[in-house]
Amino acid sequence: MACSMCEVHINDTVRGAFPVKKVASSHDKGETVILSEQALDEAALRAKENQAE
């Protein structure tokens, strides 16, 4: 992530692909925090993340 628009794009991608309660990304911290009732498939999540970048 390089900017706030990248954060929005990552968040929208995660929300569209997984049943999450909350997702927040920070390009300053270089992280995305996801709150979900169910465990997410990490490989699928990373694949979506790579597609979004």
PDBQT receptor file of N, H, CA, C and O in Angstrom, charges set to zero:
ATOM      1  N   MET A   1       0.840  -1.177   0.000  1.00  0.00    +0.000 N 
ATOM      2  CA  MET A   1       0.000   0.000   0.000  1.00  0.00    +0.000 C 
ATOM      3  C   MET A   1       0.882   1.236   0.000  1.00  0.00    +0.000 C 
ATOM      4  O   MET A   1       1.895   1.306   0.696  1.00  0.00    +0.000 OA
ATOM      5  N   ALA A   2       0.473   2.192  -0.790  1.00  0.00    +0.000 N 
ATOM      6  H   ALA A   2      -0.350   2.135  -1.356  1.00  0.00    +0.000 HD
ATOM      7  CA  ALA A   2       1.267   3.405  -0.898  1.00  0.00    +0.000 C 
ATOM      8  C   ALA A   2       0.496   4.664  -0.500  1.00  0.00    +0.000 C 
ATOM      9  O   ALA A   2       1.103   5.708  -0.261  1.00  0.00    +0.000 OA
ATOM     10  N   CYS A   3      -0.842   4.577  -0.424  1.00  0.00    +0.000 N 
ATOM     11  H   CYS A   3      -1.335   3.729  -0.618  1.00  0.00    +0.000 HD
ATOM     12  CA  CYS A   3      -1.618   5.782  -0.123  1.00  0.00    +0.000 C 
ATOM     13  C   CYS A   3      -2.976   5.392   0.469  1.00  0.00    +0.000 C 
ATOM     14  O   CYS A   3      -3.296   4.210   0.593  1.00  0.00    +0.000 OA
ATOM     15  N   SER A   4      -3.760   6.400   0.827  1.00  0.00    +0.000 N 
ATOM     16  H   SER A   4      -3.500   7.360   0.726  1.00  0.00    +0.000 HD
ATOM     17  CA  SER A   4      -5.067   6.132   1.423  1.00  0.00    +0.000 C 
ATOM     18  C   SER A   4      -6.031   5.475   0.431  1.00  0.00    +0.000 C 
ATOM     19  O   SER A   4      -6.913   4.723   0.844  1.00  0.00    +0.000 OA
ATOM     20  N   MET A   5      -5.880   5.744  -0.862  1.00  0.00    +0.000 N 
ATOM     21  H   MET A   5      -5.163   6.355  -1.197  1.00  0.00    +0.000 HD
ATOM     22  CA  MET A   5      -6.723   5.071  -1.850  1.00  0.00    +0.000 C 
ATOM     23  C   MET A   5      -6.400   3.582  -1.916  1.00  0.00    +0.000 C 
ATOM     24  O   MET A   5      -7.288   2.767  -2.165  1.00  0.00    +0.000 OA
ATOM     25  N   CYS A   6      -5.147   3.223  -1.698  1.00  0.00    +0.000 N 
ATOM     26  H   CYS A   6      -4.425   3.885  -1.496  1.00  0.00    +0.000 HD
ATOM     27  CA  CYS A   6      -4.763   1.808  -1.631  1.00  0.00    +0.000 C 
ATOM     28  C   CYS A   6      -5.468   1.141  -0.454  1.00  0.00    +0.000 C 
ATOM     29  O   CYS A   6      -5.938   0.009  -0.570  1.00  0.00    +0.000 OA
ATOM     30  N   GLU A   7      -5.541   1.838   0.677  1.00  0.00    +0.000 N 
ATOM     31  H   GLU A   7      -5.159   2.757   0.772  1.00  0.00    +0.000 HD
ATOM     32  CA  GLU A   7      -6.235   1.302   1.850  1.00  0.00    +0.000 C 
ATOM     33  C   GLU A   7      -7.688   0.992   1.509  1.00  0.00    +0.000 C 
ATOM     34  O   GLU A   7      -8.192  -0.083   1.837  1.00  0.00    +0.000 OA
ATOM     35  N   VAL A   8      -8.356   1.930   0.853  1.00  0.00    +0.000 N 
ATOM     36  H   VAL A   8      -7.947   2.803   0.587  1.00  0.00    +0.000 HD
ATOM     37  CA  VAL A   8      -9.756   1.753   0.479  1.00  0.00    +0.000 C 
ATOM     38  C   VAL A   8      -9.904   0.571  -0.477  1.00  0.00    +0.000 C 
ATOM     39  O   VAL A   8     -10.827  -0.232  -0.337  1.00  0.00    +0.000 OA
ATOM     40  N   HIS A   9      -9.014   0.468  -1.425  1.00  0.00    +0.000 N 
ATOM     41  H   HIS A   9      -8.264   1.120  -1.538  1.00  0.00    +0.000 HD
ATOM     42  CA  HIS A   9      -9.084  -0.622  -2.410  1.00  0.00    +0.000 C 
ATOM     43  C   HIS A   9      -8.905  -1.982  -1.734  1.00  0.00    +0.000 C 
ATOM     44  O   HIS A   9      -9.640  -2.924  -2.030  1.00  0.00    +0.000 OA
ATOM     45  N   ILE A  10      -7.940  -2.085  -0.834  1.00  0.00    +0.000 N 
ATOM     46  H   ILE A  10      -7.343  -1.319  -0.594  1.00  0.00    +0.000 HD
ATOM     47  CA  ILE A  10      -7.723  -3.338  -0.083  1.00  0.00    +0.000 C 
ATOM     48  C   ILE A  10      -8.960  -3.663   0.744  1.00  0.00    +0.000 C 
ATOM     49  O   ILE A  10      -9.441  -4.796   0.720  1.00  0.00    +0.000 OA
ATOM     50  N   ASN A  11      -9.481  -2.677   1.476  1.00  0.00    +0.000 N 
ATOM     51  H   ASN A  11      -9.090  -1.756   1.495  1.00  0.00    +0.000 HD
ATOM     52  CA  ASN A  11     -10.653  -2.897   2.328  1.00  0.00    +0.000 C 
ATOM     53  C   ASN A  11     -11.846  -3.367   1.504  1.00  0.00    +0.000 C 
ATOM     54  O   ASN A  11     -12.532  -4.314   1.887  1.00  0.00    +0.000 OA
ATOM     55  N   ASP A  12     -12.095  -2.706   0.373  1.00  0.00    +0.000 N 
ATOM     56  H   ASP A  12     -11.538  -1.936   0.062  1.00  0.00    +0.000 HD
ATOM     57  CA  ASP A  12     -13.220  -3.096  -0.483  1.00  0.00    +0.000 C 
ATOM     58  C   ASP A  12     -13.038  -4.504  -1.048  1.00  0.00    +0.000 C 
ATOM     59  O   ASP A  12     -14.000  -5.263  -1.161  1.00  0.00    +0.000 OA
ATOM     60  N   THR A  13     -11.806  -4.843  -1.399  1.00  0.00    +0.000 N 
ATOM     61  H   THR A  13     -11.024  -4.226  -1.307  1.00  0.00    +0.000 HD
ATOM     62  CA  THR A  13     -11.520  -6.177  -1.930  1.00  0.00    +0.000 C 
ATOM     63  C   THR A  13     -11.788  -7.249  -0.876  1.00  0.00    +0.000 C 
ATOM     64  O   THR A  13     -12.395  -8.276  -1.177  1.00  0.00    +0.000 OA
ATOM     65  N   VAL A  14     -11.345  -7.019   0.337  1.00  0.00    +0.000 N 
ATOM     66  H   VAL A  14     -10.851  -6.184   0.582  1.00  0.00    +0.000 HD
ATOM     67  CA  VAL A  14     -11.565  -7.981   1.432  1.00  0.00    +0.000 C 
ATOM     68  C   VAL A  14     -13.053  -8.104   1.720  1.00  0.00    +0.000 C 
ATOM     69  O   VAL A  14     -13.571  -9.214   1.836  1.00  0.00    +0.000 OA
ATOM     70  N   ARG A  15     -13.745  -6.980   1.838  1.00  0.00    +0.000 N 
ATOM     71  H   ARG A  15     -13.324  -6.077   1.744  1.00  0.00    +0.000 HD
ATOM     72  CA  ARG A  15     -15.190  -7.011   2.123  1.00  0.00    +0.000 C 
ATOM     73  C   ARG A  15     -15.964  -7.747   1.037  1.00  0.00    +0.000 C 
ATOM     74  O   ARG A  15     -16.928  -8.452   1.333  1.00  0.00    +0.000 OA
ATOM     75  N   GLY A  16     -15.551  -7.590  -0.210  1.00  0.00    +0.000 N 
ATOM     76  H   GLY A  16     -14.768  -7.017  -0.450  1.00  0.00    +0.000 HD
ATOM     77  CA  GLY A  16     -16.252  -8.236  -1.309  1.00  0.00    +0.000 C 
ATOM     78  C   GLY A  16     -15.991  -9.723  -1.428  1.00  0.00    +0.000 C 
ATOM     79  O   GLY A  16     -16.790 -10.449  -2.019  1.00  0.00    +0.000 OA
ATOM     80  N   ALA A  17     -14.876 -10.188  -0.869  1.00  0.00    +0.000 N 
ATOM     81  H   ALA A  17     -14.227  -9.598  -0.389  1.00  0.00    +0.000 HD
ATOM     82  CA  ALA A  17     -14.492 -11.590  -1.053  1.00  0.00    +0.000 C 
ATOM     83  C   ALA A  17     -14.718 -12.469   0.177  1.00  0.00    +0.000 C 
ATOM     84  O   ALA A  17     -14.765 -13.694   0.067  1.00  0.00    +0.000 OA
ATOM     85  N   PHE A  18     -14.857 -11.844   1.346  1.00  0.00    +0.000 N 
ATOM     86  H   PHE A  18     -14.819 -10.848   1.436  1.00  0.00    +0.000 HD
ATOM     87  CA  PHE A  18     -14.947 -12.623   2.589  1.00  0.00    +0.000 C 
ATOM     88  C   PHE A  18     -16.033 -12.055   3.496  1.00  0.00    +0.000 C 
ATOM     89  O   PHE A  18     -16.313 -10.857   3.458  1.00  0.00    +0.000 OA
ATOM     90  N   PRO A  19     -16.652 -12.925   4.322  1.00  0.00    +0.000 N 
ATOM     91  CA  PRO A  19     -17.679 -12.461   5.262  1.00  0.00    +0.000 C 
ATOM     92  C   PRO A  19     -17.021 -11.878   6.520  1.00  0.00    +0.000 C 
ATOM     93  O   PRO A  19     -16.828 -12.587   7.507  1.00  0.00    +0.000 OA
ATOM     94  N   VAL A  20     -16.683 -10.607   6.481  1.00  0.00    +0.000 N 
ATOM     95  H   VAL A  20     -16.840 -10.031   5.679  1.00  0.00    +0.000 HD
ATOM     96  CA  VAL A  20     -15.995  -9.962   7.598  1.00  0.00    +0.000 C 
ATOM     97  C   VAL A  20     -16.922  -8.985   8.294  1.00  0.00    +0.000 C 
ATOM     98  O   VAL A  20     -17.847  -8.442   7.689  1.00  0.00    +0.000 OA
ATOM     99  N   LYS A  21     -16.660  -8.770   9.578  1.00  0.00    +0.000 N 
ATOM    100  H   LYS A  21     -15.909  -9.211  10.069  1.00  0.00    +0.000 HD
ATOM    101  CA  LYS A  21     -17.407  -7.771  10.335  1.00  0.00    +0.000 C 
ATOM    102  C   LYS A  21     -16.792  -6.392  10.146  1.00  0.00    +0.000 C 
ATOM    103  O   LYS A  21     -17.499  -5.390  10.044  1.00  0.00    +0.000 OA
ATOM    104  N   LYS A  22     -15.450  -6.357  10.102  1.00  0.00    +0.000 N 
ATOM    105  H   LYS A  22     -14.875  -7.172  10.184  1.00  0.00    +0.000 HD
ATOM    106  CA  LYS A  22     -14.756  -5.084  10.002  1.00  0.00    +0.000 C 
ATOM    107  C   LYS A  22     -13.389  -5.303   9.367  1.00  0.00    +0.000 C 
ATOM    108  O   LYS A  22     -12.745  -6.325   9.605  1.00  0.00    +0.000 OA
ATOM    109  N   VAL A  23     -12.950  -4.351   8.569  1.00  0.00    +0.000 N 
ATOM    110  H   VAL A  23     -13.473  -3.521   8.376  1.00  0.00    +0.000 HD
ATOM    111  CA  VAL A  23     -11.603  -4.393   8.007  1.00  0.00    +0.000 C 
ATOM    112  C   VAL A  23     -11.066  -2.964   7.988  1.00  0.00    +0.000 C 
ATOM    113  O   VAL A  23     -11.766  -2.027   7.606  1.00  0.00    +0.000 OA
ATOM    114  N   ALA A  24      -9.821  -2.818   8.404  1.00  0.00    +0.000 N 
ATOM    115  H   ALA A  24      -9.252  -3.580   8.714  1.00  0.00    +0.000 HD
ATOM    116  CA  ALA A  24      -9.171  -1.507   8.409  1.00  0.00    +0.000 C 
ATOM    117  C   ALA A  24      -7.729  -1.679   7.957  1.00  0.00    +0.000 C 
ATOM    118  O   ALA A  24      -7.020  -2.570   8.426  1.00  0.00    +0.000 OA
ATOM    119  N   SER A  25      -7.304  -0.816   7.041  1.00  0.00    +0.000 N 
ATOM    120  H   SER A  25      -7.880  -0.093   6.660  1.00  0.00    +0.000 HD
ATOM    121  CA  SER A  25      -5.939  -0.885   6.521  1.00  0.00    +0.000 C 
ATOM    122  C   SER A  25      -5.221   0.425   6.796  1.00  0.00    +0.000 C 
ATOM    123  O   SER A  25      -5.838   1.488   6.866  1.00  0.00    +0.000 OA
ATOM    124  N   SER A  26      -3.900   0.329   6.950  1.00  0.00    +0.000 N 
ATOM    125  H   SER A  26      -3.399  -0.534   6.893  1.00  0.00    +0.000 HD
ATOM    126  CA  SER A  26      -3.069   1.504   7.160  1.00  0.00    +0.000 C 
ATOM    127  C   SER A  26      -1.826   1.393   6.285  1.00  0.00    +0.000 C 
ATOM    128  O   SER A  26      -1.024   0.472   6.441  1.00  0.00    +0.000 OA
ATOM    129  N   HIS A  27      -1.674   2.347   5.359  1.00  0.00    +0.000 N 
ATOM    130  H   HIS A  27      -2.326   3.096   5.233  1.00  0.00    +0.000 HD
ATOM    131  CA  HIS A  27      -0.464   2.324   4.532  1.00  0.00    +0.000 C 
ATOM    132  C   HIS A  27       0.741   2.777   5.341  1.00  0.00    +0.000 C 
ATOM    133  O   HIS A  27       1.868   2.380   5.045  1.00  0.00    +0.000 OA
ATOM    134  N   ASP A  28       0.519   3.611   6.369  1.00  0.00    +0.000 N 
ATOM    135  H   ASP A  28      -0.397   3.933   6.609  1.00  0.00    +0.000 HD
ATOM    136  CA  ASP A  28       1.632   4.034   7.235  1.00  0.00    +0.000 C 
ATOM    137  C   ASP A  28       2.216   2.859   8.013  1.00  0.00    +0.000 C 
ATOM    138  O   ASP A  28       3.433   2.725   8.139  1.00  0.00    +0.000 OA
ATOM    139  N   LYS A  29       1.335   2.013   8.531  1.00  0.00    +0.000 N 
ATOM    140  H   LYS A  29       0.346   2.122   8.429  1.00  0.00    +0.000 HD
ATOM    141  CA  LYS A  29       1.774   0.850   9.316  1.00  0.00    +0.000 C 
ATOM    142  C   LYS A  29       2.062  -0.360   8.435  1.00  0.00    +0.000 C 
ATOM    143  O   LYS A  29       2.739  -1.295   8.863  1.00  0.00    +0.000 OA
ATOM    144  N   GLY A  30       1.550  -0.345   7.205  1.00  0.00    +0.000 N 
ATOM    145  H   GLY A  30       1.000   0.414   6.857  1.00  0.00    +0.000 HD
ATOM    146  CA  GLY A  30       1.738  -1.474   6.304  1.00  0.00    +0.000 C 
ATOM    147  C   GLY A  30       0.971  -2.708   6.750  1.00  0.00    +0.000 C 
ATOM    148  O   GLY A  30       1.458  -3.832   6.634  1.00  0.00    +0.000 OA
ATOM    149  N   GLU A  31      -0.255  -2.482   7.270  1.00  0.00    +0.000 N 
ATOM    150  H   GLU A  31      -0.651  -1.569   7.364  1.00  0.00    +0.000 HD
ATOM    151  CA  GLU A  31      -1.020  -3.620   7.773  1.00  0.00    +0.000 C 
ATOM    152  C   GLU A  31      -2.504  -3.464   7.482  1.00  0.00    +0.000 C 
ATOM    153  O   GLU A  31      -3.017  -2.365   7.273  1.00  0.00    +0.000 OA
ATOM    154  N   THR A  32      -3.167  -4.608   7.480  1.00  0.00    +0.000 N 
ATOM    155  H   THR A  32      -2.751  -5.501   7.650  1.00  0.00    +0.000 HD
ATOM    156  CA  THR A  32      -4.617  -4.671   7.383  1.00  0.00    +0.000 C 
ATOM    157  C   THR A  32      -5.101  -5.522   8.542  1.00  0.00    +0.000 C 
ATOM    158  O   THR A  32      -4.599  -6.623   8.766  1.00  0.00    +0.000 OA
ATOM    159  N   VAL A  33      -6.078  -5.010   9.276  1.00  0.00    +0.000 N 
ATOM    160  H   VAL A  33      -6.486  -4.116   9.094  1.00  0.00    +0.000 HD
ATOM    161  CA  VAL A  33      -6.645  -5.720  10.425  1.00  0.00    +0.000 C 
ATOM    162  C   VAL A  33      -8.066  -6.121  10.052  1.00  0.00    +0.000 C 
ATOM    163  O   VAL A  33      -8.870  -5.287   9.634  1.00  0.00    +0.000 OA
ATOM    164  N   ILE A  34      -8.365  -7.415  10.210  1.00  0.00    +0.000 N 
ATOM    165  H   ILE A  34      -7.712  -8.092  10.549  1.00  0.00    +0.000 HD
ATOM    166  CA  ILE A  34      -9.662  -7.952   9.818  1.00  0.00    +0.000 C 
ATOM    167  C   ILE A  34     -10.337  -8.575  11.036  1.00  0.00    +0.000 C 
ATOM    168  O   ILE A  34      -9.731  -9.359  11.766  1.00  0.00    +0.000 OA
ATOM    169  N   LEU A  35     -11.604  -8.211  11.242  1.00  0.00    +0.000 N 
ATOM    170  H   LEU A  35     -12.097  -7.574  10.649  1.00  0.00    +0.000 HD
ATOM    171  CA  LEU A  35     -12.417  -8.799  12.296  1.00  0.00    +0.000 C 
ATOM    172  C   LEU A  35     -13.479  -9.665  11.628  1.00  0.00    +0.000 C 
ATOM    173  O   LEU A  35     -14.284  -9.176  10.836  1.00  0.00    +0.000 OA
ATOM    174  N   SER A  36     -13.473 -10.963  11.957  1.00  0.00    +0.000 N 
ATOM    175  H   SER A  36     -12.818 -11.361  12.600  1.00  0.00    +0.000 HD
ATOM    176  CA  SER A  36     -14.394 -11.905  11.336  1.00  0.00    +0.000 C 
ATOM    177  C   SER A  36     -14.810 -12.960  12.357  1.00  0.00    +0.000 C 
ATOM    178  O   SER A  36     -14.020 -13.351  13.216  1.00  0.00    +0.000 OA
ATOM    179  N   GLU A  37     -16.048 -13.411  12.255  1.00  0.00    +0.000 N 
ATOM    180  H   GLU A  37     -16.689 -13.093  11.557  1.00  0.00    +0.000 HD
ATOM    181  CA  GLU A  37     -16.514 -14.470  13.154  1.00  0.00    +0.000 C 
ATOM    182  C   GLU A  37     -15.915 -15.821  12.787  1.00  0.00    +0.000 C 
ATOM    183  O   GLU A  37     -15.777 -16.698  13.639  1.00  0.00    +0.000 OA
ATOM    184  N   GLN A  38     -15.561 -15.983  11.520  1.00  0.00    +0.000 N 
ATOM    185  H   GLN A  38     -15.673 -15.270  10.828  1.00  0.00    +0.000 HD
ATOM    186  CA  GLN A  38     -14.994 -17.244  11.048  1.00  0.00    +0.000 C 
ATOM    187  C   GLN A  38     -13.556 -17.032  10.608  1.00  0.00    +0.000 C 
ATOM    188  O   GLN A  38     -13.182 -15.951  10.152  1.00  0.00    +0.000 OA
ATOM    189  N   ALA A  39     -12.765 -18.073  10.750  1.00  0.00    +0.000 N 
ATOM    190  H   ALA A  39     -13.069 -18.951  11.120  1.00  0.00    +0.000 HD
ATOM    191  CA  ALA A  39     -11.389 -17.997  10.262  1.00  0.00    +0.000 C 
ATOM    192  C   ALA A  39     -11.396 -17.867   8.746  1.00  0.00    +0.000 C 
ATOM    193  O   ALA A  39     -12.220 -18.480   8.067  1.00  0.00    +0.000 OA
ATOM    194  N   LEU A  40     -10.481 -17.070   8.223  1.00  0.00    +0.000 N 
ATOM    195  H   LEU A  40      -9.813 -16.572   8.775  1.00  0.00    +0.000 HD
ATOM    196  CA  LEU A  40     -10.386 -16.876   6.781  1.00  0.00    +0.000 C 
ATOM    197  C   LEU A  40      -9.282 -17.752   6.214  1.00  0.00    +0.000 C 
ATOM    198  O   LEU A  40      -8.299 -18.045   6.895  1.00  0.00    +0.000 OA
ATOM    199  N   ASP A  41      -9.447 -18.167   4.973  1.00  0.00    +0.000 N 
ATOM    200  H   ASP A  41     -10.245 -17.930   4.420  1.00  0.00    +0.000 HD
ATOM    201  CA  ASP A  41      -8.430 -18.935   4.264  1.00  0.00    +0.000 C 
ATOM    202  C   ASP A  41      -7.290 -17.973   3.929  1.00  0.00    +0.000 C 
ATOM    203  O   ASP A  41      -7.430 -17.113   3.060  1.00  0.00    +0.000 OA
ATOM    204  N   GLU A  42      -6.168 -18.123   4.622  1.00  0.00    +0.000 N 
ATOM    205  H   GLU A  42      -6.054 -18.822   5.328  1.00  0.00    +0.000 HD
ATOM    206  CA  GLU A  42      -5.064 -17.179   4.464  1.00  0.00    +0.000 C 
ATOM    207  C   GLU A  42      -4.514 -17.151   3.042  1.00  0.00    +0.000 C 
ATOM    208  O   GLU A  42      -4.170 -16.083   2.536  1.00  0.00    +0.000 OA
ATOM    209  N   ALA A  43      -4.427 -18.294   2.401  1.00  0.00    +0.000 N 
ATOM    210  H   ALA A  43      -4.706 -19.161   2.812  1.00  0.00    +0.000 HD
ATOM    211  CA  ALA A  43      -3.920 -18.340   1.020  1.00  0.00    +0.000 C 
ATOM    212  C   ALA A  43      -4.855 -17.566   0.085  1.00  0.00    +0.000 C 
ATOM    213  O   ALA A  43      -4.390 -16.821  -0.776  1.00  0.00    +0.000 OA
ATOM    214  N   ALA A  44      -6.153 -17.737   0.249  1.00  0.00    +0.000 N 
ATOM    215  H   ALA A  44      -6.531 -18.343   0.949  1.00  0.00    +0.000 HD
ATOM    216  CA  ALA A  44      -7.128 -17.016  -0.581  1.00  0.00    +0.000 C 
ATOM    217  C   ALA A  44      -7.071 -15.519  -0.283  1.00  0.00    +0.000 C 
ATOM    218  O   ALA A  44      -7.189 -14.694  -1.188  1.00  0.00    +0.000 OA
ATOM    219  N   LEU A  45      -6.890 -15.177   0.992  1.00  0.00    +0.000 N 
ATOM    220  H   LEU A  45      -6.794 -15.847   1.727  1.00  0.00    +0.000 HD
ATOM    221  CA  LEU A  45      -6.786 -13.775   1.382  1.00  0.00    +0.000 C 
ATOM    222  C   LEU A  45      -5.553 -13.118   0.746  1.00  0.00    +0.000 C 
ATOM    223  O   LEU A  45      -5.642 -12.010   0.217  1.00  0.00    +0.000 OA
ATOM    224  N   ARG A  46      -4.422 -13.792   0.797  1.00  0.00    +0.000 N 
ATOM    225  H   ARG A  46      -4.350 -14.692   1.227  1.00  0.00    +0.000 HD
ATOM    226  CA  ARG A  46      -3.193 -13.246   0.194  1.00  0.00    +0.000 C 
ATOM    227  C   ARG A  46      -3.318 -13.140  -1.320  1.00  0.00    +0.000 C 
ATOM    228  O   ARG A  46      -2.796 -12.201  -1.921  1.00  0.00    +0.000 OA
ATOM    229  N   ALA A  47      -4.001 -14.091  -1.936  1.00  0.00    +0.000 N 
ATOM    230  H   ALA A  47      -4.424 -14.854  -1.448  1.00  0.00    +0.000 HD
ATOM    231  CA  ALA A  47      -4.207 -14.027  -3.377  1.00  0.00    +0.000 C 
ATOM    232  C   ALA A  47      -5.040 -12.802  -3.747  1.00  0.00    +0.000 C 
ATOM    233  O   ALA A  47      -4.725 -12.103  -4.710  1.00  0.00    +0.000 OA
ATOM    234  N   LYS A  48      -6.098 -12.544  -2.987  1.00  0.00    +0.000 N 
ATOM    235  H   LYS A  48      -6.354 -13.112  -2.204  1.00  0.00    +0.000 HD
ATOM    236  CA  LYS A  48      -6.932 -11.363  -3.228  1.00  0.00    +0.000 C 
ATOM    237  C   LYS A  48      -6.146 -10.088  -2.980  1.00  0.00    +0.000 C 
ATOM    238  O   LYS A  48      -6.287  -9.111  -3.716  1.00  0.00    +0.000 OA
ATOM    239  N   GLU A  49      -5.320 -10.096  -1.945  1.00  0.00    +0.000 N 
ATOM    240  H   GLU A  49      -5.206 -10.890  -1.347  1.00  0.00    +0.000 HD
ATOM    241  CA  GLU A  49      -4.498  -8.928  -1.623  1.00  0.00    +0.000 C 
ATOM    242  C   GLU A  49      -3.540  -8.620  -2.782  1.00  0.00    +0.000 C 
ATOM    243  O   GLU A  49      -3.375  -7.463  -3.169  1.00  0.00    +0.000 OA
ATOM    244  N   ASN A  50      -2.917  -9.659  -3.324  1.00  0.00    +0.000 N 
ATOM    245  H   ASN A  50      -3.050 -10.599  -3.010  1.00  0.00    +0.000 HD
ATOM    246  CA  ASN A  50      -1.985  -9.462  -4.436  1.00  0.00    +0.000 C 
ATOM    247  C   ASN A  50      -2.701  -8.956  -5.681  1.00  0.00    +0.000 C 
ATOM    248  O   ASN A  50      -2.138  -8.161  -6.433  1.00  0.00    +0.000 OA
ATOM    249  N   GLN A  51      -3.926  -9.400  -5.909  1.00  0.00    +0.000 N 
ATOM    250  H   GLN A  51      -4.384 -10.046  -5.298  1.00  0.00    +0.000 HD
ATOM    251  CA  GLN A  51      -4.702  -8.930  -7.044  1.00  0.00    +0.000 C 
ATOM    252  C   GLN A  51      -5.076  -7.449  -6.875  1.00  0.00    +0.000 C 
ATOM    253  O   GLN A  51      -5.152  -6.703  -7.851  1.00  0.00    +0.000 OA
ATOM    254  N   ALA A  52      -5.305  -7.045  -5.636  1.00  0.00    +0.000 N 
ATOM    255  H   ALA A  52      -5.244  -7.651  -4.843  1.00  0.00    +0.000 HD
ATOM    256  CA  ALA A  52      -5.732  -5.672  -5.357  1.00  0.00    +0.000 C 
ATOM    257  C   ALA A  52      -4.581  -4.674  -5.513  1.00  0.00    +0.000 C 
ATOM    258  O   ALA A  52      -4.813  -3.502  -5.810  1.00  0.00    +0.000 OA
ATOM    259  N   GLU A  53      -3.366  -5.124  -5.318  1.00  0.00    +0.000 N 
ATOM    260  H   GLU A  53      -3.178  -6.076  -5.076  1.00  0.00    +0.000 HD
ATOM    261  CA  GLU A  53      -2.225  -4.199  -5.383  1.00  0.00    +0.000 C 
ATOM    262  C   GLU A  53      -1.839  -3.921  -6.748  1.00  0.00    +0.000 C 
ATOM    263  O   GLU A  53      -0.898  -3.163  -6.981  1.00  0.00    +0.000 OA
TER     264      GLU A  53
